[in-house]
Every structure is written in structure tokens, then in C-alpha cells.
Amino acid sequence: MSDNHGNTPAAWTAVIIALAGFVVGGIGLMVDSWPVFWVGVALAPIAVVVGYVLGRLGFGATAH
């Protein structure tokens, strides 16, 4: 286990994007707007890709 317990810029960026996606999707459901909902759904895989890319660029946790 790394000393930072996953608190890296890559992880935080991915979590913030995913959280924004869930919030946007939830708002889309509440106001009955399917395009807004699907924008929120699209943010989830984008968060995964951004987290992976940032991790590969050196912004993630390093192995011991």
C-alpha cells in the first residue's frame, strides 16, 4: 500500500469528473431531460479514461 493511500491528482481528478457525471445525470432525471441525463452518463467512462491517462503520465501512485 502506498503512503498516500491513493490521494493522487489522477485519482482526485477521476473522482471529481465521475461525481460531476452522477450529479448531472441525477439533475437530468429530476427535470426529465434525457439529453442532460446522457451527458452525465457519458462522463463516467470519461472519468475512467482521464484517471488512467493521468496515472500513466506520472500523476498517480508509484509502486514501492
PDB file with SEQRES, HELIX, SHEET and CRYST1 records, atoms N, CA, C and O in Angstrom:
SEQRES   1 A   64  MET SER ASP ASN HIS GLY ASN THR PRO ALA ALA TRP THR          
SEQRES   2 A   64  ALA VAL ILE ILE ALA LEU ALA GLY PHE VAL VAL GLY GLY          
SEQRES   3 A   64  ILE GLY LEU MET VAL ASP SER TRP PRO VAL PHE TRP VAL          
SEQRES   4 A   64  GLY VAL ALA LEU ALA PRO ILE ALA VAL VAL VAL GLY TYR          
SEQRES   5 A   64  VAL LEU GLY ARG LEU GLY PHE GLY ALA THR ALA HIS              
HELIX    1 AA1 PRO A    9  MET A   30  1                                  22    
HELIX    2 AA2 TRP A   34  LEU A   54  1                                  21    
HELIX    3 AA3 GLY A   55  PHE A   59  3                                   5    
CRYST1    1.000    1.000    1.000  90.00  90.00  90.00 P 1           1          
ATOM      1  N   MET A   1       0.860  -1.170   0.000  1.00  0.00           N  
ATOM      2  CA  MET A   1       0.000   0.000   0.000  1.00  0.00           C  
ATOM      3  C   MET A   1       0.900   1.225   0.000  1.00  0.00           C  
ATOM      4  O   MET A   1       1.878   1.285   0.746  1.00  0.00           O  
ATOM      5  N   SER A   2       0.576   2.181  -0.820  1.00  0.00           N  
ATOM      6  CA  SER A   2       1.397   3.380  -0.874  1.00  0.00           C  
ATOM      7  C   SER A   2       1.091   4.290   0.317  1.00  0.00           C  
ATOM      8  O   SER A   2       0.021   4.212   0.920  1.00  0.00           O  
ATOM      9  N   ASP A   3       2.034   5.134   0.633  1.00  0.00           N  
ATOM     10  CA  ASP A   3       1.892   6.014   1.788  1.00  0.00           C  
ATOM     11  C   ASP A   3       0.793   7.058   1.613  1.00  0.00           C  
ATOM     12  O   ASP A   3       0.245   7.558   2.596  1.00  0.00           O  
ATOM     13  N   ASN A   4       0.473   7.385   0.371  1.00  0.00           N  
ATOM     14  CA  ASN A   4      -0.535   8.430   0.152  1.00  0.00           C  
ATOM     15  C   ASN A   4      -1.956   7.873   0.098  1.00  0.00           C  
ATOM     16  O   ASN A   4      -2.906   8.643  -0.043  1.00  0.00           O  
ATOM     17  N   HIS A   5      -2.124   6.565   0.204  1.00  0.00           N  
ATOM     18  CA  HIS A   5      -3.438   5.911   0.233  1.00  0.00           C  
ATOM     19  C   HIS A   5      -4.309   6.285  -0.965  1.00  0.00           C  
ATOM     20  O   HIS A   5      -5.530   6.378  -0.846  1.00  0.00           O  
ATOM     21  N   GLY A   6      -3.682   6.498  -2.108  1.00  0.00           N  
ATOM     22  CA  GLY A   6      -4.435   6.803  -3.326  1.00  0.00           C  
ATOM     23  C   GLY A   6      -4.806   8.256  -3.494  1.00  0.00           C  
ATOM     24  O   GLY A   6      -5.505   8.604  -4.445  1.00  0.00           O  
ATOM     25  N   ASN A   7      -4.360   9.106  -2.605  1.00  0.00           N  
ATOM     26  CA  ASN A   7      -4.655  10.540  -2.716  1.00  0.00           C  
ATOM     27  C   ASN A   7      -3.701  11.172  -3.718  1.00  0.00           C  
ATOM     28  O   ASN A   7      -2.739  11.842  -3.342  1.00  0.00           O  
ATOM     29  N   THR A   8      -3.977  10.954  -4.986  1.00  0.00           N  
ATOM     30  CA  THR A   8      -3.130  11.466  -6.052  1.00  0.00           C  
ATOM     31  C   THR A   8      -3.952  12.381  -6.955  1.00  0.00           C  
ATOM     32  O   THR A   8      -5.180  12.302  -6.965  1.00  0.00           O  
ATOM     33  N   PRO A   9      -3.284  13.244  -7.709  1.00  0.00           N  
ATOM     34  CA  PRO A   9      -4.027  14.090  -8.646  1.00  0.00           C  
ATOM     35  C   PRO A   9      -4.847  13.276  -9.649  1.00  0.00           C  
ATOM     36  O   PRO A   9      -5.950  13.680 -10.017  1.00  0.00           O  
ATOM     37  N   ALA A  10      -4.321  12.139 -10.092  1.00  0.00           N  
ATOM     38  CA  ALA A  10      -5.064  11.305 -11.047  1.00  0.00           C  
ATOM     39  C   ALA A  10      -6.351  10.786 -10.420  1.00  0.00           C  
ATOM     40  O   ALA A  10      -7.411  10.837 -11.043  1.00  0.00           O  
ATOM     41  N   ALA A  11      -6.263  10.290  -9.199  1.00  0.00           N  
ATOM     42  CA  ALA A  11      -7.446   9.741  -8.530  1.00  0.00           C  
ATOM     43  C   ALA A  11      -8.470  10.830  -8.235  1.00  0.00           C  
ATOM     44  O   ALA A  11      -9.664  10.646  -8.473  1.00  0.00           O  
ATOM     45  N   TRP A  12      -8.007  11.959  -7.721  1.00  0.00           N  
ATOM     46  CA  TRP A  12      -8.943  13.030  -7.387  1.00  0.00           C  
ATOM     47  C   TRP A  12      -9.626  13.589  -8.632  1.00  0.00           C  
ATOM     48  O   TRP A  12     -10.819  13.893  -8.602  1.00  0.00           O  
ATOM     49  N   THR A  13      -8.883  13.725  -9.715  1.00  0.00           N  
ATOM     50  CA  THR A  13      -9.480  14.226 -10.951  1.00  0.00           C  
ATOM     51  C   THR A  13     -10.550  13.272 -11.464  1.00  0.00           C  
ATOM     52  O   THR A  13     -11.631  13.701 -11.870  1.00  0.00           O  
ATOM     53  N   ALA A  14     -10.244  11.972 -11.443  1.00  0.00           N  
ATOM     54  CA  ALA A  14     -11.221  10.976 -11.898  1.00  0.00           C  
ATOM     55  C   ALA A  14     -12.470  10.990 -11.020  1.00  0.00           C  
ATOM     56  O   ALA A  14     -13.587  10.904 -11.529  1.00  0.00           O  
ATOM     57  N   VAL A  15     -12.287  11.097  -9.723  1.00  0.00           N  
ATOM     58  CA  VAL A  15     -13.432  11.105  -8.806  1.00  0.00           C  
ATOM     59  C   VAL A  15     -14.286  12.354  -9.006  1.00  0.00           C  
ATOM     60  O   VAL A  15     -15.514  12.271  -8.987  1.00  0.00           O  
ATOM     61  N   ILE A  16     -13.659  13.491  -9.194  1.00  0.00           N  
ATOM     62  CA  ILE A  16     -14.412  14.735  -9.393  1.00  0.00           C  
ATOM     63  C   ILE A  16     -15.223  14.676 -10.691  1.00  0.00           C  
ATOM     64  O   ILE A  16     -16.376  15.105 -10.722  1.00  0.00           O  
ATOM     65  N   ILE A  17     -14.621  14.145 -11.761  1.00  0.00           N  
ATOM     66  CA  ILE A  17     -15.350  14.028 -13.027  1.00  0.00           C  
ATOM     67  C   ILE A  17     -16.509  13.048 -12.885  1.00  0.00           C  
ATOM     68  O   ILE A  17     -17.609  13.315 -13.369  1.00  0.00           O  
ATOM     69  N   ALA A  18     -16.269  11.908 -12.220  1.00  0.00           N  
ATOM     70  CA  ALA A  18     -17.335  10.920 -12.024  1.00  0.00           C  
ATOM     71  C   ALA A  18     -18.458  11.497 -11.165  1.00  0.00           C  
ATOM     72  O   ALA A  18     -19.635  11.291 -11.460  1.00  0.00           O  
ATOM     73  N   LEU A  19     -18.098  12.216 -10.109  1.00  0.00           N  
ATOM     74  CA  LEU A  19     -19.109  12.834  -9.255  1.00  0.00           C  
ATOM     75  C   LEU A  19     -19.934  13.853 -10.040  1.00  0.00           C  
ATOM     76  O   LEU A  19     -21.155  13.913  -9.898  1.00  0.00           O  
ATOM     77  N   ALA A  20     -19.264  14.647 -10.863  1.00  0.00           N  
ATOM     78  CA  ALA A  20     -19.986  15.610 -11.699  1.00  0.00           C  
ATOM     79  C   ALA A  20     -20.938  14.886 -12.646  1.00  0.00           C  
ATOM     80  O   ALA A  20     -22.048  15.356 -12.896  1.00  0.00           O  
ATOM     81  N   GLY A  21     -20.503  13.743 -13.171  1.00  0.00           N  
ATOM     82  CA  GLY A  21     -21.365  12.962 -14.053  1.00  0.00           C  
ATOM     83  C   GLY A  21     -22.612  12.469 -13.350  1.00  0.00           C  
ATOM     84  O   GLY A  21     -23.710  12.536 -13.904  1.00  0.00           O  
ATOM     85  N   PHE A  22     -22.447  11.966 -12.117  1.00  0.00           N  
ATOM     86  CA  PHE A  22     -23.607  11.494 -11.367  1.00  0.00           C  
ATOM     87  C   PHE A  22     -24.546  12.644 -11.008  1.00  0.00           C  
ATOM     88  O   PHE A  22     -25.766  12.483 -11.037  1.00  0.00           O  
ATOM     89  N   VAL A  23     -23.987  13.792 -10.674  1.00  0.00           N  
ATOM     90  CA  VAL A  23     -24.826  14.954 -10.345  1.00  0.00           C  
ATOM     91  C   VAL A  23     -25.591  15.424 -11.585  1.00  0.00           C  
ATOM     92  O   VAL A  23     -26.795  15.671 -11.520  1.00  0.00           O  
ATOM     93  N   VAL A  24     -24.893  15.545 -12.705  1.00  0.00           N  
ATOM     94  CA  VAL A  24     -25.549  15.976 -13.945  1.00  0.00           C  
ATOM     95  C   VAL A  24     -26.620  14.968 -14.352  1.00  0.00           C  
ATOM     96  O   VAL A  24     -27.724  15.353 -14.737  1.00  0.00           O  
ATOM     97  N   GLY A  25     -26.295  13.677 -14.268  1.00  0.00           N  
ATOM     98  CA  GLY A  25     -27.279  12.653 -14.607  1.00  0.00           C  
ATOM     99  C   GLY A  25     -28.489  12.691 -13.696  1.00  0.00           C  
ATOM    100  O   GLY A  25     -29.621  12.530 -14.152  1.00  0.00           O  
ATOM    101  N   GLY A  26     -28.256  12.903 -12.408  1.00  0.00           N  
ATOM    102  CA  GLY A  26     -29.364  12.996 -11.458  1.00  0.00           C  
ATOM    103  C   GLY A  26     -30.244  14.200 -11.709  1.00  0.00           C  
ATOM    104  O   GLY A  26     -31.469  14.115 -11.619  1.00  0.00           O  
ATOM    105  N   ILE A  27     -29.620  15.317 -12.024  1.00  0.00           N  
ATOM    106  CA  ILE A  27     -30.400  16.513 -12.349  1.00  0.00           C  
ATOM    107  C   ILE A  27     -31.204  16.280 -13.622  1.00  0.00           C  
ATOM    108  O   ILE A  27     -32.358  16.696 -13.721  1.00  0.00           O  
ATOM    109  N   GLY A  28     -30.588  15.614 -14.594  1.00  0.00           N  
ATOM    110  CA  GLY A  28     -31.306  15.302 -15.827  1.00  0.00           C  
ATOM    111  C   GLY A  28     -32.537  14.449 -15.579  1.00  0.00           C  
ATOM    112  O   GLY A  28     -33.568  14.641 -16.225  1.00  0.00           O  
ATOM    113  N   LEU A  29     -32.435  13.504 -14.644  1.00  0.00           N  
ATOM    114  CA  LEU A  29     -33.597  12.683 -14.306  1.00  0.00           C  
ATOM    115  C   LEU A  29     -34.667  13.499 -13.588  1.00  0.00           C  
ATOM    116  O   LEU A  29     -35.859  13.332 -13.842  1.00  0.00           O  
ATOM    117  N   MET A  30     -34.234  14.381 -12.689  1.00  0.00           N  
ATOM    118  CA  MET A  30     -35.209  15.162 -11.923  1.00  0.00           C  
ATOM    119  C   MET A  30     -35.985  16.144 -12.789  1.00  0.00           C  
ATOM    120  O   MET A  30     -37.176  16.361 -12.567  1.00  0.00           O  
ATOM    121  N   VAL A  31     -35.318  16.739 -13.774  1.00  0.00           N  
ATOM    122  CA  VAL A  31     -36.006  17.709 -14.629  1.00  0.00           C  
ATOM    123  C   VAL A  31     -36.549  17.051 -15.895  1.00  0.00           C  
ATOM    124  O   VAL A  31     -37.051  17.732 -16.789  1.00  0.00           O  
ATOM    125  N   ASP A  32     -36.444  15.728 -15.966  1.00  0.00           N  
ATOM    126  CA  ASP A  32     -36.963  14.941 -17.084  1.00  0.00           C  
ATOM    127  C   ASP A  32     -36.363  15.388 -18.412  1.00  0.00           C  
ATOM    128  O   ASP A  32     -37.073  15.622 -19.389  1.00  0.00           O  
ATOM    129  N   SER A  33     -35.026  15.501 -18.421  1.00  0.00           N  
ATOM    130  CA  SER A  33     -34.302  15.871 -19.635  1.00  0.00           C  
ATOM    131  C   SER A  33     -33.328  14.747 -19.974  1.00  0.00           C  
ATOM    132  O   SER A  33     -32.272  14.619 -19.355  1.00  0.00           O  
ATOM    133  N   TRP A  34     -33.692  13.940 -20.959  1.00  0.00           N  
ATOM    134  CA  TRP A  34     -32.851  12.798 -21.314  1.00  0.00           C  
ATOM    135  C   TRP A  34     -31.498  13.201 -21.887  1.00  0.00           C  
ATOM    136  O   TRP A  34     -30.514  12.522 -21.595  1.00  0.00           O  
ATOM    137  N   PRO A  35     -31.387  14.260 -22.682  1.00  0.00           N  
ATOM    138  CA  PRO A  35     -30.047  14.641 -23.148  1.00  0.00           C  
ATOM    139  C   PRO A  35     -29.103  14.992 -21.991  1.00  0.00           C  
ATOM    140  O   PRO A  35     -27.928  14.626 -22.019  1.00  0.00           O  
ATOM    141  N   VAL A  36     -29.608  15.692 -20.985  1.00  0.00           N  
ATOM    142  CA  VAL A  36     -28.779  16.029 -19.822  1.00  0.00           C  
ATOM    143  C   VAL A  36     -28.393  14.757 -19.082  1.00  0.00           C  
ATOM    144  O   VAL A  36     -27.253  14.624 -18.638  1.00  0.00           O  
ATOM    145  N   PHE A  37     -29.319  13.828 -18.944  1.00  0.00           N  
ATOM    146  CA  PHE A  37     -29.020  12.549 -18.296  1.00  0.00           C  
ATOM    147  C   PHE A  37     -27.901  11.820 -19.029  1.00  0.00           C  
ATOM    148  O   PHE A  37     -26.969  11.322 -18.397  1.00  0.00           O  
ATOM    149  N   TRP A  38     -27.984  11.753 -20.358  1.00  0.00           N  
ATOM    150  CA  TRP A  38     -26.975  11.015 -21.114  1.00  0.00           C  
ATOM    151  C   TRP A  38     -25.622  11.718 -21.110  1.00  0.00           C  
ATOM    152  O   TRP A  38     -24.591  11.055 -21.224  1.00  0.00           O  
ATOM    153  N   VAL A  39     -25.600  13.028 -20.984  1.00  0.00           N  
ATOM    154  CA  VAL A  39     -24.318  13.725 -20.798  1.00  0.00           C  
ATOM    155  C   VAL A  39     -23.689  13.276 -19.487  1.00  0.00           C  
ATOM    156  O   VAL A  39     -22.484  13.028 -19.426  1.00  0.00           O  
ATOM    157  N   GLY A  40     -24.492  13.172 -18.448  1.00  0.00           N  
ATOM    158  CA  GLY A  40     -23.991  12.683 -17.167  1.00  0.00           C  
ATOM    159  C   GLY A  40     -23.484  11.263 -17.258  1.00  0.00           C  
ATOM    160  O   GLY A  40     -22.446  10.936 -16.682  1.00  0.00           O  
ATOM    161  N   VAL A  41     -24.202  10.410 -17.978  1.00  0.00           N  
ATOM    162  CA  VAL A  41     -23.767   9.019 -18.155  1.00  0.00           C  
ATOM    163  C   VAL A  41     -22.450   8.969 -18.927  1.00  0.00           C  
ATOM    164  O   VAL A  41     -21.590   8.141 -18.628  1.00  0.00           O  
ATOM    165  N   ALA A  42     -22.288   9.836 -19.906  1.00  0.00           N  
ATOM    166  CA  ALA A  42     -21.065   9.851 -20.708  1.00  0.00           C  
ATOM    167  C   ALA A  42     -19.851  10.273 -19.894  1.00  0.00           C  
ATOM    168  O   ALA A  42     -18.726   9.917 -20.244  1.00  0.00           O  
ATOM    169  N   LEU A  43     -20.052  11.018 -18.826  1.00  0.00           N  
ATOM    170  CA  LEU A  43     -18.920  11.470 -18.017  1.00  0.00           C  
ATOM    171  C   LEU A  43     -18.278  10.337 -17.217  1.00  0.00           C  
ATOM    172  O   LEU A  43     -17.105  10.440 -16.858  1.00  0.00           O  
ATOM    173  N   ALA A  44     -19.004   9.271 -16.928  1.00  0.00           N  
ATOM    174  CA  ALA A  44     -18.442   8.168 -16.136  1.00  0.00           C  
ATOM    175  C   ALA A  44     -17.276   7.484 -16.849  1.00  0.00           C  
ATOM    176  O   ALA A  44     -16.208   7.366 -16.248  1.00  0.00           O  
ATOM    177  N   PRO A  45     -17.419   7.026 -18.097  1.00  0.00           N  
ATOM    178  CA  PRO A  45     -16.251   6.425 -18.752  1.00  0.00           C  
ATOM    179  C   PRO A  45     -15.154   7.439 -19.050  1.00  0.00           C  
ATOM    180  O   PRO A  45     -13.978   7.080 -19.111  1.00  0.00           O  
ATOM    181  N   ILE A  46     -15.528   8.700 -19.235  1.00  0.00           N  
ATOM    182  CA  ILE A  46     -14.509   9.734 -19.427  1.00  0.00           C  
ATOM    183  C   ILE A  46     -13.654   9.850 -18.174  1.00  0.00           C  
ATOM    184  O   ILE A  46     -12.440  10.030 -18.266  1.00  0.00           O  
ATOM    185  N   ALA A  47     -14.274   9.750 -17.007  1.00  0.00           N  
ATOM    186  CA  ALA A  47     -13.527   9.808 -15.745  1.00  0.00           C  
ATOM    187  C   ALA A  47     -12.530   8.666 -15.646  1.00  0.00           C  
ATOM    188  O   ALA A  47     -11.403   8.863 -15.192  1.00  0.00           O  
ATOM    189  N   VAL A  48     -12.933   7.481 -16.064  1.00  0.00           N  
ATOM    190  CA  VAL A  48     -12.029   6.327 -16.022  1.00  0.00           C  
ATOM    191  C   VAL A  48     -10.833   6.554 -16.943  1.00  0.00           C  
ATOM    192  O   VAL A  48      -9.692   6.297 -16.561  1.00  0.00           O  
ATOM    193  N   VAL A  49     -11.095   7.032 -18.145  1.00  0.00           N  
ATOM    194  CA  VAL A  49     -10.019   7.266 -19.109  1.00  0.00           C  
ATOM    195  C   VAL A  49      -9.077   8.355 -18.611  1.00  0.00           C  
ATOM    196  O   VAL A  49      -7.859   8.203 -18.699  1.00  0.00           O  
ATOM    197  N   VAL A  50      -9.621   9.446 -18.093  1.00  0.00           N  
ATOM    198  CA  VAL A  50      -8.787  10.543 -17.589  1.00  0.00           C  
ATOM    199  C   VAL A  50      -7.924  10.064 -16.419  1.00  0.00           C  
ATOM    200  O   VAL A  50      -6.739  10.389 -16.354  1.00  0.00           O  
ATOM    201  N   GLY A  51      -8.503   9.305 -15.508  1.00  0.00           N  
ATOM    202  CA  GLY A  51      -7.729   8.772 -14.388  1.00  0.00           C  
ATOM    203  C   GLY A  51      -6.608   7.869 -14.845  1.00  0.00           C  
ATOM    204  O   GLY A  51      -5.496   7.944 -14.322  1.00  0.00           O  
ATOM    205  N   TYR A  52      -6.886   7.013 -15.818  1.00  0.00           N  
ATOM    206  CA  TYR A  52      -5.860   6.109 -16.338  1.00  0.00           C  
ATOM    207  C   TYR A  52      -4.739   6.887 -17.027  1.00  0.00           C  
ATOM    208  O   TYR A  52      -3.558   6.635 -16.786  1.00  0.00           O  
ATOM    209  N   VAL A  53      -5.119   7.832 -17.883  1.00  0.00           N  
ATOM    210  CA  VAL A  53      -4.116   8.607 -18.618  1.00  0.00           C  
ATOM    211  C   VAL A  53      -3.256   9.423 -17.656  1.00  0.00           C  
ATOM    212  O   VAL A  53      -2.033   9.450 -17.797  1.00  0.00           O  
ATOM    213  N   LEU A  54      -3.871  10.082 -16.690  1.00  0.00           N  
ATOM    214  CA  LEU A  54      -3.087  10.858 -15.724  1.00  0.00           C  
ATOM    215  C   LEU A  54      -2.174   9.954 -14.903  1.00  0.00           C  
ATOM    216  O   LEU A  54      -1.052  10.340 -14.575  1.00  0.00           O  
ATOM    217  N   GLY A  55      -2.641   8.766 -14.572  1.00  0.00           N  
ATOM    218  CA  GLY A  55      -1.796   7.819 -13.858  1.00  0.00           C  
ATOM    219  C   GLY A  55      -0.589   7.411 -14.674  1.00  0.00           C  
ATOM    220  O   GLY A  55       0.518   7.307 -14.146  1.00  0.00           O  
ATOM    221  N   ARG A  56      -0.797   7.178 -15.962  1.00  0.00           N  
ATOM    222  CA  ARG A  56       0.311   6.802 -16.845  1.00  0.00           C  
ATOM    223  C   ARG A  56       1.270   7.970 -17.073  1.00  0.00           C  
ATOM    224  O   ARG A  56       2.452   7.757 -17.344  1.00  0.00           O  
ATOM    225  N   LEU A  57       0.773   9.191 -16.966  1.00  0.00           N  
ATOM    226  CA  LEU A  57       1.629  10.363 -17.143  1.00  0.00           C  
ATOM    227  C   LEU A  57       2.442  10.693 -15.893  1.00  0.00           C  
ATOM    228  O   LEU A  57       3.237  11.633 -15.898  1.00  0.00           O  
ATOM    229  N   GLY A  58       2.246   9.927 -14.830  1.00  0.00           N  
ATOM    230  CA  GLY A  58       3.032  10.133 -13.625  1.00  0.00           C  
ATOM    231  C   GLY A  58       2.316  10.846 -12.504  1.00  0.00           C  
ATOM    232  O   GLY A  58       2.939  11.185 -11.498  1.00  0.00           O  
ATOM    233  N   PHE A  59       1.028  11.083 -12.647  1.00  0.00           N  
ATOM    234  CA  PHE A  59       0.278  11.765 -11.602  1.00  0.00           C  
ATOM    235  C   PHE A  59      -0.412  10.804 -10.644  1.00  0.00           C  
ATOM    236  O   PHE A  59      -1.146  11.236  -9.756  1.00  0.00           O  
ATOM    237  N   GLY A  60      -0.183   9.511 -10.816  1.00  0.00           N  
ATOM    238  CA  GLY A  60      -0.774   8.508  -9.942  1.00  0.00           C  
ATOM    239  C   GLY A  60       0.224   8.039  -8.897  1.00  0.00           C  
ATOM    240  O   GLY A  60       1.329   8.571  -8.789  1.00  0.00           O  
ATOM    241  N   ALA A  61      -0.182   7.034  -8.130  1.00  0.00           N  
ATOM    242  CA  ALA A  61       0.696   6.470  -7.105  1.00  0.00           C  
ATOM    243  C   ALA A  61       1.785   5.640  -7.773  1.00  0.00           C  
ATOM    244  O   ALA A  61       1.553   4.994  -8.795  1.00  0.00           O  
ATOM    245  N   THR A  62       2.961   5.667  -7.189  1.00  0.00           N  
ATOM    246  CA  THR A  62       4.072   4.872  -7.706  1.00  0.00           C  
ATOM    247  C   THR A  62       4.221   3.604  -6.886  1.00  0.00           C  
ATOM    248  O   THR A  62       3.894   3.577  -5.700  1.00  0.00           O  
ATOM    249  N   ALA A  63       4.714   2.562  -7.521  1.00  0.00           N  
ATOM    250  CA  ALA A  63       4.946   1.290  -6.825  1.00  0.00           C  
ATOM    251  C   ALA A  63       6.197   1.400  -5.961  1.00  0.00           C  
ATOM    252  O   ALA A  63       7.124   2.146  -6.275  1.00  0.00           O  
ATOM    253  N   HIS A  64       6.204   0.652  -4.883  1.00  0.00           N  
ATOM    254  CA  HIS A  64       7.374   0.679  -3.994  1.00  0.00           C  
ATOM    255  C   HIS A  64       8.448  -0.210  -4.526  1.00  0.00           C  
ATOM    256  O   HIS A  64       9.513  -0.322  -3.919  1.00  0.00           O  
TER     257      HIS A  64                                                      
END                                                                             
